[in-house]
Amino acid sequence: MDLGFLLQALIPSWNSVAVLLIFFAYLAIAGSILPGKLVPGATLQDGSRLYYRCNGLRALILLVGLLGIGSKMNFVSPTVISDRGLELLSATFIFSFL
């Protein structure tokens, strides 16, 4: 693998940023809408607890289903993640510091 190609692949494109933002928006919407068991979190300093909705498996199944339907309708490419893997990695790394 050429070093120039590797460095070029690490620069996130606008498409990879859009894919990542759409994924974050999906996680926010699915996490707030999908039903799930409420589980108490760790005890906070004031003695109270936050409760978390465990719906990750449902969100994953819905995401795979939506991607399958979108792929069948030629709306989204099934290889979008593998085609832009390094760009998505660097965009995620940049977002983690923002």
Secondary structure, DSSP 4 states (H G I P E B T S, - for coil): --HHHHHHHTSPPHHHHHHHHHHHHHHHHHHHHS--EEEEEEE-TTS-EEEEEE-HHHHHHHHHHHHHHHHHTTSS-TTHHHHTHHHHHHHHHHHHH-
